[in-house]
Amino acid sequence: MEFDLTEALKVANQAVFAATQRNLTDVEVIVIKGSWVREEYDRIAAQHQYATSYISQDVAPKLWKLLSLALGEKVRKSNFKEALKRYWEKQSSQPEVLLEPPAITERKQQKSLEVNLVSVEAAVQELLATPGCLICLQAPKQKGGMAWLDRLLSQLSTQNYRIVQMSFEFADPQAHFFNLNQFLRWFCLNLVRELGLPNQLDEGWDEECLGAKVSCTTYLEEYVFPQLNEPLILYLNDLDLLFPYGEVCEDFLGLLRSWYEKTRNRPLWRKLRLLLVQETDRSMNLPINQSPFQVGYSLKLPEFS
């Protein structure tokens, strides 16, 4: 069988899914197709009505890094064909697996689950070392499924990171989820409390003139980040609990995305690493143009038995 673009896309998607439990996105496929015929990023962007900077500075670098993780070797635009072909040849040379008795098959499935979990854990650890990263992690509902992440973050807390874990289970929906100003003040108060910083909300908050979103952003810039010497991992758990609350949810998700965009060009914001966790069992109805789930890195945790 000839190794062509069709086979390359198939291999890339299989490798990425095995490593991260997600498929290639449409724009990642576009970059692979264009790079296959040696098109420059500006031409790829123009043909598909994307900004050149989005393709060249966001999608492409993340794609090559993702393929590096999935294929187990350094991948760049200049060598991705050869890397995919080596992976394809390796997969093609493996002997066909015969059907096994149910007990053995079940053990193999469990082993596969453990391997996938190790891959996701390695990906999260590597990405959190990247200034300004944003990780969207989908996790199953089962209790205990995220214990590995708690262990990983506990290890990172000893490696020059500041970590704040915030669960929306502890918010009072009636008090916080119906008013954006109240919600963002609750968010900032919990953040500084976890960091052991003084509460200076009254000095740094001006809802009437600046609005709640600008006040919240300014508070981080002027009262939180300057007091941190280490990168800040902000781990937001149960984020999907906010989804039913219309405008507050839309505004907050848009704010998270704007913070991620700030990490692209403002050195102070590169201290921030966003780790957003949601349940795979809960349906989403999110604003596509604002949602942080449309940028950054998306990983899916395998289902636990």
Secondary structure, DSSP 8 states (H G I E B T S, - for coil): ----HHHHHHHHHHHHHHHHS----HHHHHHHHHHHTT--HHHHHHHTT--HHIIIIIIHHHHHHHHHHHHTS---TTTHHHHHHHHHHHHHHS-------HHHHHHHHHHHHHHHHHHHHHHHHHHHTSTT-EEEEEE-SSTTTTHHHHHHHHHHTTTT-EEEEEEGGGS-HHHHTT-HHHHHHHHHHHHHHHHT----HHHH--HHHH-HHHHHHHHIIIIIGGG-SS-EEEEEESGGGGTTSHHHHHHHHHHHHHHHHHTTT-GGGGGEEEEEEEETTS-----TTT-GGGSSEEEE-----
